Amino acid sequence: MPQETKIIDLRSDTVTKPTKEMREAMYRAEVGDDVYGEDPTVNRLEEKAAALVGKEAALYVPSGTMGNQIAVLTHTARGDEVILDEESHICYYEVGSPAMLAGVQLKPVAGLLGPEGPDRLRAALRPENIHFPRTRLVCLENTFNRGSGTVMSPEMMANLYNLARERGLSVHLDGARIFNAAVASDIDVKEFTRYCDSVMFCLSKALAAPVGSLLAGDADFIARARKYRKALGGGMRQAGVLAAAGLVALDRIPELAEDHKNAKVLAAGLAELPGLKIDLPRVQTNIVVVEVAKQPGAATFAAALEARGIRCSSFGPDQLRFVTHLDVSRNDIEYVLQVAREILQE
Ligand code: TLP
């Protein structure tokens, strides 16, 4: 059993620390000036990433947010409309940057990423009219963070993609956790990414790299995206020291299954406790969203956990989010359940 002083950090999978293997690869990394395209490690990572998701080219960027925003900038022009789920990360958590940077208008749609998605998209599409903006882009997200980390099947993605393409719209996939979707459903990631024109995925979430995301698409798209990366200050020079950890991170993909198992154990255990409610079928990957009854209340329960060295994040007035990852073991999960039981029975 872990010491009480140990922190078990379930706020996010972004908190993972680089592994020893990553630090060694970073130490050994061959580097060059990536703005000149001369960093061999970055080039290797970009080539490997593009092949992995079945696209012509990829671009290494400092963060998922920057990858998404470069995609929005590259797909659109000022004044265009972007359709996306109202709970999607680009709409909910990216500081309003589509308006700030690309000057686009967001059309947040409820349920776009759910089973009614195609109907919701159809209803959101408007015919040409002098009063309307030009709709240009649809953004998807898989796994769906605020949807409890649920997986959107390739069929669901295909339905939305085909509908968007019929209307001449591009589709960008926020695939920050697309490998969690692939591993959870035991389907090659390319079966998901074939239904988008561009995809961003993160190395610094459950894959445990310290920094970095990839944006992938066709060669012309990535060439234009590269200019926007420079414009946003994301040209990182000897970034091979970071990309080296990213290459190691890609080898970790099959290990995500362990995080998913831990999330299921955590969810099943918490769901049995008084005052906690979990929609168990929605626990499909490494995210567990817990609804806390007014008694004890989400904030009070989170504070009691924090006092015992267990961290989670607020996800709404009555909701907490717990995310499993490499730095949380099965023993840690058992300990969290024991502490939660003690708190709720006090
Ligand atoms: N998500 C973070 C927070 O920003 C909420 C988290 O803890 O889950 N797309 C998705 C679906 C994400 O979940 C995130 C990060 C991003 C993009 C942005 O990635 P970064 O943090 O690298 O900018």
Residues whose N, C-alpha, C, O or C-beta is under 5 A from the ligand:
A	BS01	TLP	R11 S12 T14 S63 G64 T65 M66 H89 Y93 T143 N145 D174 A176
